[in-house]
Amino acid sequence: MVVTVAGCTAVTRLPEVDLSSPGWTVRSGQARWQPGSDRPALAGELMVARHAGGDVLVVFSKPPFPIFTAQTADGLWQIDFVEGRSYSGRGVPPRRFIWFYVPEILDGASAPADWEVEALAADEWSMTNHRTGEAIRLVFDP
C-alpha cells in the first residue's frame, strides 16, 4: 500500500510511504475520538503504522474522507486535517498532537504528560487527557 499525504502548507513535502516495504508494522481498526470537551466525538477507521527506523503514519478516516493524516519522516512532521488545517515542522512533533505518539504508546512507551492510557483488552485501548477533555478509544483488528 502506498499512501500519499496531501496538505495545504508544509516545511517540506514528506515522502510517499510504501507500507509494504520492509520495516513497517501496520495496525488497523476502529477509533472514537473526542477532540476536546467542547467538540463532538468522531468515529471512524484508524490505520497506525510505525517503521523500525522511527517514522510513523497515522490515518483516521470516515470513508471515503480522511479526517486527518499524521506523518513523520526524516526529522520532519506533518498533520493535515480534512477541513484544510495543516501543521508541520522539524524535530519532535508537538505533544498536543497525541496521534504522533500513538504508535510508540501501543508498543509500550510512556504517554506524554497529561495523558492517561489504559489497555482494556489485547487490542483495545483508552487514552484520555483530563486537562483538555480529549479522549480516544481504539479497537484494533486481531
N, CA and C atoms as an extended XYZ file, in Angstrom:
426
Properties=species:S:1:pos:R:3:atomname:S:1:resname:S:1:resid:I:1 pbc="F F F"
N         0.842       -1.165        0.000 N   MET     1
C         0.000        0.000        0.000 CA  MET     1
C         0.891        1.232        0.000 C   MET     1
N         0.666        2.175       -0.880 N   VAL     2
C         1.383        3.433       -0.928 CA  VAL     2
C         0.415        4.513       -0.493 C   VAL     2
N         0.823        5.335        0.484 N   VAL     3
C        -0.028        6.391        0.985 CA  VAL     3
C         0.641        7.719        0.699 C   VAL     3
N        -0.125        8.648        0.127 N   THR     4
C         0.370        9.982       -0.151 CA  THR     4
C        -0.315       10.944        0.794 C   THR     4
N         0.464       11.828        1.409 N   VAL     5
C        -0.091       12.820        2.304 CA  VAL     5
C        -0.281       14.107        1.522 C   VAL     5
N        -1.507       14.615        1.517 N   ALA     6
C        -1.804       15.866        0.832 CA  ALA     6
C        -2.112       16.929        1.865 C   ALA     6
N        -1.609       18.132        1.656 N   GLY     7
C        -1.860       19.203        2.599 CA  GLY     7
C        -1.724       20.551        1.957 C   GLY     7
N        -2.053       21.570        2.729 N   CYS     8
C        -2.027       22.924        2.205 CA  CYS     8
C        -0.638       23.537        2.293 C   CYS     8
N        -0.015       23.419        3.472 N   THR     9
C         1.301       24.006        3.643 CA  THR     9
C         2.189       22.998        4.335 C   THR     9
N         3.464       23.072        4.051 N   ALA    10
C         4.406       22.165        4.695 CA  ALA    10
C         5.787       22.771        4.638 C   ALA    10
N         6.619       22.439        5.632 N   VAL    11
C         8.001       22.866        5.601 CA  VAL    11
C         8.657       22.260        4.375 C   VAL    11
N         8.478       20.978        4.198 N   THR    12
C         8.974       20.235        3.055 CA  THR    12
C         7.973       19.125        2.798 C   THR    12
N         7.716       18.816        1.556 N   ARG    13
C         6.791       17.732        1.239 CA  ARG    13
C         7.379       16.427        1.774 C   ARG    13
N         6.595       15.733        2.597 N   LEU    14
C         7.054       14.463        3.137 CA  LEU    14
C         6.958       13.393        2.057 C   LEU    14
N         7.825       12.401        2.116 N   PRO    15
C         7.836       11.368        1.077 CA  PRO    15
C         6.610       10.466        1.136 C   PRO    15
N         6.300        9.857       -0.002 N   GLU    16
C         5.257        8.835       -0.022 CA  GLU    16
C         5.694        7.682        0.866 C   GLU    16
N         4.723        6.992        1.419 N   VAL    17
C         5.006        5.873        2.310 CA  VAL    17
C         4.547        4.593        1.629 C   VAL    17
N         5.461        3.640        1.516 N   ASP    18
C         5.129        2.322        0.986 CA  ASP    18
C         5.097        1.357        2.166 C   ASP    18
N         3.903        1.100        2.675 N   LEU    19
C         3.762        0.277        3.871 CA  LEU    19
C         4.101       -1.194        3.639 C   LEU    19
N         4.278       -1.580        2.379 N   SER    20
C         4.671       -2.964        2.096 CA  SER    20
C         6.190       -3.125        2.099 C   SER    20
N         6.914       -2.017        2.207 N   SER    21
C         8.375       -2.125        2.239 CA  SER    21
C         8.813       -2.640        3.616 C   SER    21
N        10.013       -3.240        3.695 N   PRO    22
C        10.488       -3.818        4.955 CA  PRO    22
C        10.569       -2.789        6.077 C   PRO    22
N        10.265       -3.239        7.296 N   GLY    23
C        10.421       -2.401        8.474 CA  GLY    23
C         9.144       -1.775        8.998 C   GLY    23
N         8.048       -1.835        8.236 N   TRP    24
C         6.795       -1.231        8.676 CA  TRP    24
C         5.937       -2.233        9.432 C   TRP    24
N         5.383       -1.790       10.568 N   THR    25
C         4.378       -2.538       11.315 CA  THR    25
C         3.092       -1.740       11.202 C   THR    25
N         2.030       -2.390       10.744 N   VAL    26
C         0.764       -1.697       10.484 CA  VAL    26
C        -0.348       -2.337       11.319 C   VAL    26
N        -1.120       -1.482       11.983 N   ARG    27
C        -2.305       -1.920       12.721 CA  ARG    27
C        -3.496       -1.149       12.167 C   ARG    27
N        -4.622       -1.825       12.053 N   SER    28
C        -5.824       -1.127       11.598 CA  SER    28
C        -6.993       -1.534       12.473 C   SER    28
N        -7.976       -0.657       12.542 N   GLY    29
C        -9.146       -0.928       13.352 CA  GLY    29
C       -10.076        0.264       13.370 C   GLY    29
N       -10.751        0.430       14.490 N   GLN    30
C       -11.733        1.492       14.662 CA  GLN    30
C       -11.289        2.419       15.790 C   GLN    30
N       -11.722        3.680       15.688 N   ALA    31
C       -11.411        4.642       16.744 CA  ALA    31
C       -12.604        5.552       16.981 C   ALA    31
N       -12.701        6.005       18.205 N   ARG    32
C       -13.644        7.053       18.579 CA  ARG    32
C       -12.798        8.152       19.191 C   ARG    32
N       -12.858        9.345       18.593 N   TRP    33
C       -12.008       10.461       19.014 CA  TRP    33
C       -12.865       11.631       19.450 C   TRP    33
N       -12.669       12.054       20.675 N   GLN    34
C       -13.303       13.263       21.210 CA  GLN    34
C       -12.190       14.313       21.234 C   GLN    34
N       -12.155       15.227       20.243 N   PRO    35
C       -11.043       16.191       20.138 CA  PRO    35
C       -10.889       17.110       21.345 C   PRO    35
N       -11.946       17.344       22.082 N   GLY    36
C       -11.906       18.195       23.278 CA  GLY    36
C       -13.256       18.146       23.957 C   GLY    36
N       -13.312       18.670       25.179 N   SER    37
C       -14.566       18.595       25.930 CA  SER    37
C       -15.689       19.397       25.274 C   SER    37
N       -15.354       20.361       24.428 N   ASP    38
C       -16.360       21.193       23.774 CA  ASP    38
C       -16.616       20.801       22.317 C   ASP    38
N       -16.082       19.663       21.895 N   ARG    39
C       -16.225       19.221       20.499 CA  ARG    39
C       -16.908       17.864       20.452 C   ARG    39
N       -17.684       17.615       19.388 N   PRO    40
C       -18.355       16.311       19.283 CA  PRO    40
C       -17.359       15.183       18.987 C   PRO    40
N       -17.717       13.991       19.407 N   ALA    41
C       -16.886       12.816       19.145 CA  ALA    41
C       -17.049       12.380       17.699 C   ALA    41
N       -15.977       11.825       17.151 N   LEU    42
C       -15.964       11.297       15.787 CA  LEU    42
C       -15.598        9.822       15.851 C   LEU    42
N       -16.286        9.010       15.076 N   ALA    43
C       -15.957        7.590       14.990 CA  ALA    43
C       -15.522        7.298       13.565 C   ALA    43
N       -14.529        6.427       13.418 N   GLY    44
C       -14.066        6.100       12.081 CA  GLY    44
C       -13.045        4.992       12.086 C   GLY    44
N       -12.413        4.823       10.938 N   GLU    45
C       -11.388        3.798       10.766 CA  GLU    45
C       -10.021        4.397       11.057 C   GLU    45
N        -9.154        3.577       11.633 N   LEU    46
C        -7.824        4.038       12.002 CA  LEU    46
C        -6.775        3.083       11.456 C   LEU    46
N        -5.724        3.661       10.906 N   MET    47
C        -4.559        2.896       10.470 CA  MET    47
C        -3.343        3.544       11.143 C   MET    47
N        -2.603        2.736       11.882 N   VAL    48
C        -1.423        3.193       12.608 CA  VAL    48
C        -0.237        2.387       12.107 C   VAL    48
N         0.775        3.078       11.586 N   ALA    49
C         1.967        2.392       11.065 CA  ALA    49
C         3.215        3.002       11.694 C   ALA    49
N         4.157        2.128       12.020 N   ARG    50
C         5.440        2.567       12.588 CA  ARG    50
C         6.560        1.818       11.896 C   ARG    50
N         7.562        2.567       11.478 N   HIS    51
C         8.730        1.967       10.838 CA  HIS    51
C         9.783        1.681       11.896 C   HIS    51
N        10.566        0.645       11.681 N   ALA    52
C        11.629        0.276       12.609 CA  ALA    52
C        12.592        1.446       12.834 C   ALA    52
N        12.717        2.332       11.855 N   GLY    53
C        13.586        3.498       11.974 CA  GLY    53
C        12.960        4.642       12.749 C   GLY    53
N        11.684        4.500       13.159 N   GLY    54
C        11.041        5.509       13.983 CA  GLY    54
C         9.976        6.342       13.294 C   GLY    54
N         9.929        6.346       11.964 N   ASP    55
C         8.904        7.122       11.269 CA  ASP    55
C         7.523        6.533       11.541 C   ASP    55
N         6.498        7.415       11.523 N   VAL    56
C         5.131        6.962       11.761 CA  VAL    56
C         4.185        7.532       10.718 C   VAL    56
N         3.077        6.842       10.542 N   LEU    57
C         1.985        7.303        9.704 CA  LEU    57
C         0.694        6.875       10.398 C   LEU    57
N        -0.185        7.842       10.653 N   VAL    58
C        -1.469        7.575       11.282 CA  VAL    58
C        -2.542        8.230       10.419 C   VAL    58
N        -3.539        7.437       10.013 N   VAL    59
C        -4.634        7.949        9.187 CA  VAL    59
C        -5.944        7.603        9.886 C   VAL    59
N        -6.735        8.641       10.187 N   PHE    60
C        -8.059        8.471       10.782 CA  PHE    60
C        -9.064        8.942        9.748 C   PHE    60
N        -9.999        8.067        9.377 N   SER    61
C       -10.915        8.415        8.294 CA  SER    61
C       -12.339        7.974        8.596 C   SER    61
N       -13.237        8.649        7.960 N   LYS    62
C       -14.649        8.282        7.931 CA  LYS    62
C       -14.925        8.100        6.452 C   LYS    62
N       -14.668        6.862        5.941 N   PRO    63
C       -14.712        6.663        4.491 CA  PRO    63
C       -15.931        7.309        3.844 C   PRO    63
N       -15.686        7.978        2.746 N   PRO    64
C       -14.485        7.986        1.919 CA  PRO    64
C       -13.519        9.133        2.228 C   PRO    64
N       -13.707        9.847        3.357 N   PHE    65
C       -12.894       11.030        3.633 CA  PHE    65
C       -11.909       10.807        4.766 C   PHE    65
N       -10.657       11.241        4.596 N   PRO    66
C        -9.730       11.228        5.733 CA  PRO    66
C       -10.079       12.382        6.669 C   PRO    66
N       -10.120       12.120        7.958 N   ILE    67
C       -10.332       13.182        8.938 CA  ILE    67
C        -9.001       13.868        9.195 C   ILE    67
N        -7.939       13.070        9.334 N   PHE    68
C        -6.592       13.627        9.394 CA  PHE    68
C        -5.584       12.568        9.000 C   PHE    68
N        -4.418       13.038        8.610 N   THR    69
C        -3.264       12.190        8.338 CA  THR    69
C        -2.082       12.809        9.071 C   THR    69
N        -1.408       12.018        9.904 N   ALA    70
C        -0.226       12.470       10.642 CA  ALA    70
C         0.959       11.625       10.198 C   ALA    70
N         2.076       12.281        9.900 N   GLN    71
C         3.250       11.551        9.408 CA  GLN    71
C         4.530       12.192        9.930 C   GLN    71
N         5.507       11.341       10.239 N   THR    72
C         6.868       11.807       10.487 CA  THR    72
C         7.781       11.092        9.505 C   THR    72
N         8.814       11.794        9.071 N   ALA    73
C         9.800       11.212        8.150 CA  ALA    73
C        11.049       12.071        8.157 C   ALA    73
N        12.181       11.438        8.335 N   ASP    74
C        13.477       12.114        8.208 CA  ASP    74
C        13.573       13.388        9.036 C   ASP    74
N        13.084       13.347       10.279 N   GLY    75
C        13.185       14.507       11.161 CA  GLY    75
C        12.145       15.587       10.916 C   GLY    75
N        11.177       15.316       10.057 N   LEU    76
C        10.084       16.257        9.786 CA  LEU    76
C         8.775       15.647       10.271 C   LEU    76
N         7.789       16.488       10.564 N   TRP    77
C         6.461       16.012       10.927 CA  TRP    77
C         5.414       16.881       10.239 C   TRP    77
N         4.245       16.267       10.020 N   GLN    78
C         3.150       16.987        9.374 CA  GLN    78
C         1.837       16.324        9.752 C   GLN    78
N         0.820       17.148       10.014 N   ILE    79
C        -0.525       16.648       10.245 CA  ILE    79
C        -1.482       17.510        9.436 C   ILE    79
N        -2.326       16.845        8.646 N   ASP    80
C        -3.286       17.517        7.769 CA  ASP    80
C        -4.691       17.096        8.171 C   ASP    80
N        -5.581       18.088        8.352 N   PHE    81
C        -6.966       17.831        8.716 CA  PHE    81
C        -7.870       18.076        7.523 C   PHE    81
N        -9.005       17.373        7.476 N   VAL    82
C        -9.928       17.429        6.348 CA  VAL    82
C       -10.434       18.842        6.087 C   VAL    82
N       -10.606       19.638        7.136 N   GLU    83
C       -11.163       20.972        6.930 CA  GLU    83
C       -10.130       21.978        6.421 C   GLU    83
N        -8.932       21.497        6.079 N   GLY    84
C        -7.936       22.358        5.453 CA  GLY    84
C        -6.824       22.842        6.361 C   GLY    84
N        -6.916       22.573        7.653 N   ARG    85
C        -5.816       22.958        8.539 CA  ARG    85
C        -4.657       21.988        8.344 C   ARG    85
N        -3.455       22.529        8.367 N   SER    86
C        -2.256       21.722        8.216 CA  SER    86
C        -1.164       22.324        9.093 C   SER    86
N        -0.456       21.459        9.817 N   TYR    87
C         0.644       21.899       10.669 CA  TYR    87
C         1.848       21.039       10.341 C   TYR    87
N         3.025       21.642       10.364 N   SER    88
C         4.234       20.875       10.064 CA  SER    88
C         5.427       21.528       10.737 C   SER    88
N         6.498       20.765       10.823 N   GLY    89
C         7.702       21.310       11.431 CA  GLY    89
C         8.838       20.315       11.374 C   GLY    89
N         9.918       20.693       12.023 N   ARG    90
C        11.116       19.852       12.116 CA  ARG    90
C        11.290       19.387       13.552 C   ARG    90
N        11.915       18.237       13.711 N   GLY    91
C        12.186       17.728       15.055 CA  GLY    91
C        11.027       16.935       15.620 C   GLY    91
N        10.875       17.003       16.920 N   VAL    92
C         9.856       16.236       17.631 CA  VAL    92
C         8.495       16.911       17.448 C   VAL    92
N         7.466       16.160       17.077 N   PRO    93
C         6.129       16.750       16.925 CA  PRO    93
C         5.608       17.290       18.255 C   PRO    93
N         4.780       18.317       18.213 N   PRO    94
C         4.209       18.863       19.453 CA  PRO    94
C         3.366       17.818       20.178 C   PRO    94
N         3.447       17.816       21.484 N   ARG    95
C         2.708       16.839       22.290 CA  ARG    95
C         1.206       17.059       22.215 C   ARG    95
N         0.766       18.227       21.752 N   ARG    96
C        -0.684       18.466       21.645 CA  ARG    96
C        -1.310       17.579       20.569 C   ARG    96
N        -0.499       17.070       19.657 N   PHE    97
C        -0.979       16.131       18.636 CA  PHE    97
C        -0.612       14.721       19.082 C   PHE    97
N        -1.442       14.143       19.929 N   ILE    98
C        -1.172       12.833       20.525 CA  ILE    98
C        -0.991       11.748       19.474 C   ILE    98
N        -1.599       11.937       18.308 N   TRP    99
C        -1.578       10.894       17.274 CA  TRP    99
C        -0.169       10.512       16.847 C   TRP    99
N         0.769       11.441       16.894 N   PHE   100
C         2.158       11.106       16.546 CA  PHE   100
C         2.756       10.111       17.541 C   PHE   100
N         2.219       10.063       18.745 N   TYR   101
C         2.766        9.237       19.814 CA  TYR   101
C         2.039        7.906       19.980 C   TYR   101
N         0.883        7.759       19.348 N   VAL   102
C         0.100        6.531       19.488 CA  VAL   102
C         0.892        5.284       19.095 C   VAL   102
N         1.616        5.272       17.959 N   PRO   103
C         2.333        4.030       17.614 CA  PRO   103
C         3.311        3.566       18.682 C   PRO   103
N         4.068        4.483       19.274 N   GLU   104
C         5.030        4.054       20.292 CA  GLU   104
C         4.343        3.732       21.618 C   GLU   104
N         3.232        4.391       21.925 N   ILE   105
C         2.464        4.042       23.127 CA  ILE   105
C         1.945        2.616       23.010 C   ILE   105
N         1.450        2.261       21.827 N   LEU   106
C         0.963        0.892       21.611 CA  LEU   106
C         2.082       -0.131       21.759 C   LEU   106
N         3.325        0.302       21.509 N   ASP   107
C         4.471       -0.590       21.651 CA  ASP   107
C         5.074       -0.550       23.052 C   ASP   107
N         4.407        0.156       23.991 N   GLY   108
C         4.842        0.125       25.387 CA  GLY   108
C         5.499        1.378       25.918 C   GLY   108
N         5.674        2.414       25.111 N   ALA   109
C         6.288        3.653       25.585 CA  ALA   109
C         5.318        4.413       26.488 C   ALA   109
N         5.850        5.265       27.322 N   SER   110
C         5.021        6.101       28.179 CA  SER   110
C         4.307        7.163       27.353 C   SER   110
N         3.122        7.518       27.791 N   ALA   111
C         2.358        8.578       27.127 CA  ALA   111
C         2.896        9.936       27.560 C   ALA   111
N         2.691       10.959       26.731 N   PRO   112
C         3.081       12.307       27.136 CA  PRO   112
C         2.363       12.719       28.422 C   PRO   112
N         2.939       13.697       29.129 N   ALA   113
C         2.324       14.210       30.346 CA  ALA   113
C         0.884       14.618       30.049 C   ALA   113
N         0.021       14.526       31.027 N   ASP   114
C        -1.408       14.845       30.956 CA  ASP   114
C        -2.239       13.738       30.335 C   ASP   114
N        -1.619       12.695       29.806 N   TRP   115
C        -2.379       11.615       29.164 CA  TRP   115
C        -2.398       10.386       30.049 C   TRP   115
N        -3.584        9.827       30.213 N   GLU   116
C        -3.770        8.565       30.919 CA  GLU   116
C        -4.106        7.511       29.865 C   GLU   116
N        -3.346        6.427       29.868 N   VAL   117
C        -3.544        5.368       28.882 CA  VAL   117
C        -3.881        4.081       29.614 C   VAL   117
N        -4.907        3.394       29.110 N   GLU   118
C        -5.316        2.132       29.714 CA  GLU   118
C        -5.532        1.092       28.625 C   GLU   118
N        -4.873       -0.055       28.779 N   ALA   119
C        -5.116       -1.187       27.882 CA  ALA   119
C        -6.336       -1.912       28.425 C   ALA   119
N        -7.426       -1.896       27.661 N   LEU   120
C        -8.680       -2.503       28.113 CA  LEU   120
C        -8.754       -3.980       27.779 C   LEU   120
N        -8.081       -4.371       26.708 N   ALA   121
C        -8.018       -5.763       26.257 CA  ALA   121
C        -6.785       -5.856       25.361 C   ALA   121
N        -6.546       -7.025       24.793 N   ALA   122
C        -5.350       -7.217       23.969 CA  ALA   122
C        -5.265       -6.220       22.815 C   ALA   122
N        -6.386       -5.881       22.209 N   ASP   123
C        -6.389       -4.983       21.053 CA  ASP   123
C        -7.284       -3.764       21.264 C   ASP   123
N        -7.477       -3.365       22.526 N   GLU   124
C        -8.366       -2.240       22.827 CA  GLU   124
C        -7.702       -1.305       23.843 C   GLU   124
N        -7.724        0.005       23.528 N   TRP   125
C        -7.048        0.997       24.355 CA  TRP   125
C        -7.960        2.192       24.606 C   TRP   125
N        -7.745        2.838       25.736 N   SER   126
C        -8.411        4.087       26.071 CA  SER   126
C        -7.318        5.097       26.425 C   SER   126
N        -7.402        6.296       25.843 N   MET   127
C        -6.435        7.356       26.112 CA  MET   127
C        -7.211        8.629       26.431 C   MET   127
N        -6.882        9.255       27.558 N   THR   128
C        -7.633       10.422       27.998 CA  THR   128
C        -6.697       11.514       28.487 C   THR   128
N        -6.983       12.738       28.057 N   ASN   129
C        -6.303       13.914       28.573 CA  ASN   129
C        -7.345       14.666       29.389 C   ASN   129
N        -7.296       14.533       30.705 N   HIS   130
C        -8.311       15.131       31.567 CA  HIS   130
C        -8.230       16.656       31.568 C   HIS   130
N        -7.088       17.217       31.262 N   ARG   131
C        -6.925       18.676       31.220 CA  ARG   131
C        -7.691       19.284       30.053 C   ARG   131
N        -7.606       18.657       28.866 N   THR   132
C        -8.232       19.223       27.664 CA  THR   132
C        -9.576       18.589       27.323 C   THR   132
N        -9.851       17.420       27.891 N   GLY   133
C       -11.072       16.699       27.549 CA  GLY   133
C       -10.935       15.835       26.308 C   GLY   133
N        -9.751       15.822       25.705 N   GLU   134
C        -9.536       14.965       24.537 CA  GLU   134
C        -9.515       13.504       24.996 C   GLU   134
N       -10.190       12.655       24.233 N   ALA   135
C       -10.243       11.234       24.587 CA  ALA   135
C       -10.268       10.399       23.319 C   ALA   135
N        -9.618        9.241       23.388 N   ILE   136
C        -9.534        8.334       22.238 CA  ILE   136
C        -9.823        6.925       22.726 C   ILE   136
N       -10.630        6.217       21.974 N   ARG   137
C       -10.871        4.793       22.223 CA  ARG   137
C       -10.453        4.060       20.966 C   ARG   137
N        -9.542        3.115       21.067 N   LEU   138
C        -9.008        2.381       19.924 CA  LEU   138
C        -9.363        0.903       20.054 C   LEU   138
N        -9.832        0.323       18.972 N   VAL   139
C       -10.080       -1.121       18.903 CA  VAL   139
C        -9.466       -1.595       17.609 C   VAL   139
N        -8.407       -2.396       17.720 N   PHE   140
C        -7.693       -2.868       16.539 CA  PHE   140
C        -8.175       -4.243       16.106 C   PHE   140
N        -8.096       -4.483       14.814 N   ASP   141
C        -8.407       -5.798       14.265 CA  ASP   141
C        -7.372       -6.785       14.790 C   ASP   141
N        -7.807       -8.020       15.104 N   PRO   142
C        -6.842       -9.025       15.598 CA  PRO   142
C        -5.848       -9.437       14.528 C   PRO   142
